[in-house]
Amino acid sequence: MGLAGQILPATEAYRTLEQGLREHPEAARKRIDRLLRKGSPAGRAYAATLLEAVDPAAGRDAWARLRGDDGEFTTFSGCLMGRATLGEYAAERLAGGAR
């Protein structure tokens, strides 16, 4: 959720792609692969998270490739907002942590 009960566009896009993975896995997987290559830092993090949910080995490979990425994005832990580089976030995911 976003502010005042609104769903943020990024959250809506994530949910749409997540639903696509259930309903049209091949097409959604192509979108995820494209997002991993060309998306914003937040988009690449979302893509790796979705990929990890449906194919843990492919998800770990994606996080490993993102580990060196210095693009920054906003993170949330509950209602606390922060910033991280994609590389830092990926390293944390690979270590078994989540923000």
Z-matrix of the N, CA and C atoms (Angstrom, degrees):
N
C 1 1.442
C 2 1.517 1 109.54
N 3 1.282 2 114.75 1 154.25
C 4 1.451 3 121.14 2 175.77
C 5 1.505 4 110.14 3 -103.92
N 6 1.269 5 114.90 4 -157.37
C 7 1.450 6 120.98 5 179.91
C 8 1.520 7 110.41 6 -71.05
N 9 1.315 8 115.65 7 144.27
C 10 1.467 9 122.04 8 176.38
C 11 1.526 10 112.64 9 54.65
N 12 1.321 11 116.83 10 35.60
C 13 1.459 12 121.04 11 176.35
C 14 1.510 13 115.36 12 75.06
N 15 1.330 14 118.05 13 9.15
C 16 1.454 15 121.65 14 178.91
C 17 1.530 16 110.01 15 -86.52
N 18 1.306 17 116.23 16 144.21
C 19 1.461 18 120.50 17 175.92
C 20 1.522 19 107.52 18 -87.03
N 21 1.322 20 115.92 19 125.32
C 22 1.455 21 121.05 20 179.74
C 23 1.530 22 110.31 21 -68.73
N 24 1.331 23 118.32 22 148.23
C 25 1.470 24 120.54 23 179.81
C 26 1.532 25 112.95 24 -55.95
N 27 1.322 26 117.76 25 -39.04
C 28 1.469 27 120.12 26 179.24
C 29 1.527 28 111.00 27 -64.18
N 30 1.323 29 116.30 28 -38.04
C 31 1.470 30 120.28 29 178.63
C 32 1.517 31 110.36 30 -67.21
N 33 1.318 32 116.40 31 -41.70
C 34 1.463 33 120.41 32 178.40
C 35 1.526 34 110.73 33 -63.27
N 36 1.328 35 117.34 34 -42.26
C 37 1.468 36 121.17 35 178.49
C 38 1.524 37 110.47 36 -62.42
N 39 1.329 38 117.48 37 -41.54
C 40 1.464 39 122.07 38 178.15
C 41 1.526 40 109.98 39 -60.48
N 42 1.320 41 115.78 40 -48.38
C 43 1.469 42 119.85 41 -178.85
C 44 1.528 43 111.98 42 -62.83
N 45 1.321 44 116.59 43 -37.64
C 46 1.461 45 120.77 44 178.69
C 47 1.525 46 110.71 45 -64.41
N 48 1.325 47 116.28 46 -44.68
C 49 1.459 48 120.00 47 179.47
C 50 1.528 49 110.96 48 -68.28
N 51 1.325 50 116.49 49 -37.32
C 52 1.463 51 120.77 50 176.85
C 53 1.529 52 110.72 51 -61.28
N 54 1.317 53 116.88 52 -43.31
C 55 1.463 54 121.06 53 177.22
C 56 1.529 55 110.38 54 -65.40
N 57 1.331 56 116.60 55 -39.15
C 58 1.455 57 120.58 56 177.75
C 59 1.514 58 112.53 57 -60.52
N 60 1.324 59 116.41 58 -34.67
C 61 1.472 60 119.45 59 177.53
C 62 1.523 61 111.52 60 -62.59
N 63 1.325 62 116.27 61 -34.25
C 64 1.470 63 119.55 62 178.73
C 65 1.527 64 111.70 63 -77.09
N 66 1.322 65 116.12 64 -39.00
C 67 1.460 66 120.29 65 -172.49
C 68 1.532 67 114.25 66 -91.51
N 69 1.319 68 117.45 67 -34.60
C 70 1.465 69 123.00 68 -177.28
C 71 1.530 70 108.46 69 -141.63
N 72 1.332 71 116.98 70 70.00
C 73 1.460 72 119.93 71 -170.88
C 74 1.527 73 115.37 72 -57.88
N 75 1.313 74 118.58 73 -38.73
C 76 1.472 75 119.46 74 -177.97
C 77 1.519 76 111.69 75 -66.36
N 78 1.324 77 116.86 76 -46.67
C 79 1.467 78 120.55 77 179.53
C 80 1.528 79 110.95 78 -64.94
N 81 1.320 80 116.13 79 -41.73
C 82 1.466 81 119.55 80 179.99
C 83 1.522 82 111.13 81 -65.95
N 84 1.309 83 116.35 82 -37.82
C 85 1.472 84 119.84 83 179.09
C 86 1.523 85 110.47 84 -63.12
N 87 1.332 86 117.77 85 -37.81
C 88 1.466 87 120.96 86 176.24
C 89 1.523 88 110.68 87 -63.58
N 90 1.326 89 116.64 88 -40.44
C 91 1.470 90 120.12 89 178.22
C 92 1.526 91 110.59 90 -64.89
N 93 1.326 92 116.66 91 -39.89
C 94 1.464 93 120.56 92 178.78
C 95 1.524 94 110.06 93 -64.34
N 96 1.316 95 116.91 94 -44.86
C 97 1.467 96 120.32 95 178.98
C 98 1.525 97 111.32 96 -60.07
N 99 1.321 98 116.84 97 -41.61
C 100 1.470 99 121.47 98 178.50
C 101 1.532 100 110.05 99 -65.86
N 102 1.316 101 117.10 100 -41.23
C 103 1.464 102 121.52 101 178.55
C 104 1.526 103 110.87 102 -64.02
N 105 1.323 104 117.23 103 -38.67
C 106 1.467 105 120.59 104 177.41
C 107 1.526 106 111.65 105 -62.94
N 108 1.326 107 117.03 106 -32.85
C 109 1.465 108 121.30 107 -179.71
C 110 1.519 109 113.08 108 -83.01
N 111 1.334 110 116.82 109 -40.49
C 112 1.457 111 120.16 110 -167.03
C 113 1.522 112 115.15 111 -122.31
N 114 1.314 113 118.20 112 -1.13
C 115 1.452 114 120.58 113 -175.26
C 116 1.523 115 113.45 114 -77.39
N 117 1.306 116 115.16 115 169.55
C 118 1.458 117 121.55 116 173.07
C 119 1.535 118 107.67 117 -66.14
N 120 1.328 119 118.62 118 167.54
C 121 1.467 120 119.11 119 176.89
C 122 1.535 121 112.18 120 -54.63
N 123 1.315 122 117.22 121 -43.91
C 124 1.473 123 119.47 122 178.62
C 125 1.524 124 110.56 123 -65.29
N 126 1.326 125 117.40 124 -40.47
C 127 1.461 126 121.09 125 178.47
C 128 1.512 127 111.95 126 -61.86
N 129 1.331 128 116.94 127 -40.58
C 130 1.468 129 120.43 128 178.68
C 131 1.530 130 110.70 129 -67.27
N 132 1.337 131 116.86 130 -36.65
C 133 1.473 132 119.66 131 176.77
C 134 1.524 133 110.51 132 -65.58
N 135 1.336 134 116.67 133 -43.26
C 136 1.462 135 120.03 134 176.83
C 137 1.522 136 110.56 135 -60.86
N 138 1.326 137 116.94 136 -44.03
C 139 1.463 138 121.13 137 -178.48
C 140 1.528 139 110.92 138 -62.26
N 141 1.318 140 117.33 139 -44.63
C 142 1.472 141 120.30 140 179.45
C 143 1.524 142 110.71 141 -64.73
N 144 1.322 143 117.01 142 -37.55
C 145 1.472 144 121.02 143 178.49
C 146 1.520 145 110.40 144 -63.69
N 147 1.332 146 116.98 145 -46.01
C 148 1.466 147 120.54 146 178.35
C 149 1.521 148 111.21 147 -63.84
N 150 1.317 149 116.72 148 -43.42
C 151 1.451 150 120.87 149 -179.84
C 152 1.525 151 110.58 150 -61.90
N 153 1.316 152 116.42 151 -42.31
C 154 1.463 153 121.47 152 179.31
C 155 1.530 154 111.33 153 -60.71
N 156 1.329 155 116.64 154 -34.71
C 157 1.464 156 120.65 155 -178.90
C 158 1.524 157 112.30 156 -68.04
N 159 1.344 158 117.24 157 -34.36
C 160 1.468 159 119.82 158 -176.78
C 161 1.522 160 113.42 159 -99.23
N 162 1.333 161 116.62 160 -22.34
C 163 1.462 162 121.37 161 -178.79
C 164 1.534 163 107.53 162 -149.20
N 165 1.346 164 116.74 163 86.59
C 166 1.463 165 119.85 164 -174.03
C 167 1.526 166 115.00 165 -53.61
N 168 1.322 167 118.22 166 -38.47
C 169 1.466 168 120.52 167 179.92
C 170 1.530 169 110.56 168 -66.39
N 171 1.325 170 116.99 169 -44.73
C 172 1.464 171 120.59 170 178.23
C 173 1.525 172 110.33 171 -65.46
N 174 1.326 173 116.64 172 -35.70
C 175 1.460 174 120.40 173 177.27
C 176 1.514 175 111.65 174 -63.53
N 177 1.326 176 116.46 175 -43.92
C 178 1.473 177 119.40 176 178.26
C 179 1.531 178 110.71 177 -64.16
N 180 1.322 179 116.92 178 -38.81
C 181 1.469 180 120.08 179 176.35
C 182 1.533 181 110.66 180 -61.36
N 183 1.324 182 116.02 181 -42.03
C 184 1.469 183 120.05 182 179.12
C 185 1.526 184 110.39 183 -63.47
N 186 1.338 185 117.09 184 -46.02
C 187 1.469 186 119.82 185 178.42
C 188 1.524 187 110.64 186 -61.14
N 189 1.329 188 117.16 187 -39.01
C 190 1.473 189 120.27 188 179.49
C 191 1.528 190 110.64 189 -62.69
N 192 1.334 191 117.35 190 -40.62
C 193 1.464 192 120.64 191 178.41
C 194 1.526 193 111.72 192 -67.47
N 195 1.327 194 117.34 193 -30.04
C 196 1.461 195 121.78 194 -177.46
C 197 1.530 196 112.85 195 -84.64
N 198 1.300 197 117.10 196 -9.85
C 199 1.463 198 121.82 197 -174.94
C 200 1.534 199 113.08 198 -57.24
N 201 1.316 200 118.82 199 -30.48
C 202 1.456 201 121.50 200 -178.75
C 203 1.522 202 114.19 201 -92.80
N 204 1.322 203 118.32 202 4.35
C 205 1.465 204 122.40 203 -175.18
C 206 1.522 205 110.33 204 -81.21
N 207 1.347 206 117.20 205 125.62
C 208 1.463 207 120.03 206 -178.02
C 209 1.525 208 113.42 207 -99.57
N 210 1.336 209 116.90 208 11.26
C 211 1.463 210 120.10 209 175.11
C 212 1.520 211 110.33 210 -65.37
N 213 1.323 212 116.74 211 138.00
C 214 1.469 213 120.93 212 -178.86
C 215 1.517 214 111.67 213 -100.50
N 216 1.327 215 114.92 214 152.58
C 217 1.449 216 120.82 215 175.33
C 218 1.520 217 109.25 216 -152.37
N 219 1.312 218 116.02 217 166.36
C 220 1.456 219 122.79 218 -179.56
C 221 1.517 220 109.08 219 -85.06
N 222 1.323 221 115.99 220 136.45
C 223 1.462 222 121.44 221 176.99
C 224 1.526 223 108.73 222 -116.83
N 225 1.309 224 115.21 223 157.91
C 226 1.456 225 120.91 224 174.93
C 227 1.516 226 108.50 225 -132.23
N 228 1.308 227 115.44 226 137.35
C 229 1.458 228 122.16 227 171.37
C 230 1.519 229 105.07 228 -127.41
N 231 1.329 230 115.45 229 101.38
C 232 1.459 231 118.90 230 -170.20
C 233 1.517 232 107.90 231 66.15
N 234 1.320 233 116.90 232 -121.31
C 235 1.462 234 119.85 233 178.84
C 236 1.526 235 111.98 234 -103.49
N 237 1.335 236 117.43 235 7.63
C 238 1.461 237 121.31 236 179.97
C 239 1.519 238 110.30 237 -91.66
N 240 1.325 239 115.20 238 126.42
C 241 1.453 240 121.09 239 -179.62
C 242 1.522 241 109.25 240 -98.78
N 243 1.335 242 115.83 241 141.97
C 244 1.457 243 121.57 242 177.79
C 245 1.513 244 110.05 243 -146.05
N 246 1.321 245 116.48 244 -174.99
C 247 1.463 246 122.99 245 176.44
C 248 1.519 247 107.83 246 -129.89
N 249 1.315 248 116.05 247 149.01
C 250 1.464 249 121.47 248 175.95
C 251 1.517 250 108.01 249 -153.28
N 252 1.315 251 115.75 250 156.79
C 253 1.457 252 117.86 251 168.76
C 254 1.521 253 106.62 252 -83.69
N 255 1.296 254 115.55 253 156.28
C 256 1.455 255 120.07 254 178.10
C 257 1.525 256 109.99 255 -61.71
N 258 1.343 257 116.99 256 -36.71
C 259 1.457 258 120.83 257 178.09
C 260 1.520 259 112.44 258 -62.02
N 261 1.336 260 116.76 259 -43.06
C 262 1.467 261 120.54 260 178.16
C 263 1.525 262 110.07 261 -63.43
N 264 1.310 263 115.23 262 -45.06
C 265 1.461 264 120.68 263 -179.08
C 266 1.527 265 110.89 264 -62.84
N 267 1.341 266 116.15 265 -43.83
C 268 1.463 267 120.87 266 179.53
C 269 1.525 268 110.70 267 -62.82
N 270 1.333 269 117.23 268 -42.98
C 271 1.462 270 120.46 269 179.14
C 272 1.521 271 110.76 270 -61.20
N 273 1.323 272 116.23 271 -39.35
C 274 1.466 273 120.33 272 178.59
C 275 1.520 274 110.58 273 -65.85
N 276 1.321 275 117.00 274 -42.03
C 277 1.473 276 120.23 275 178.31
C 278 1.523 277 110.88 276 -63.05
N 279 1.319 278 116.95 277 -42.11
C 280 1.465 279 120.98 278 179.53
C 281 1.521 280 111.62 279 -65.22
N 282 1.329 281 116.16 280 -30.25
C 283 1.463 282 120.43 281 179.45
C 284 1.533 283 111.56 282 -81.08
N 285 1.332 284 116.25 283 -1.01
C 286 1.459 285 119.66 284 177.30
C 287 1.503 286 113.96 285 95.86
N 288 1.313 287 117.38 286 5.73
C 289 1.456 288 120.82 287 179.62
C 290 1.509 289 110.94 288 -99.25
N 291 1.272 290 115.36 289 166.46
C 292 1.471 291 121.62 290 174.36
C 293 1.503 292 106.93 291 -144.25
N 294 1.303 293 115.18 292 145.98
C 295 1.468 294 120.00 293 178.25
C 296 1.490 295 109.70 294 -85.82
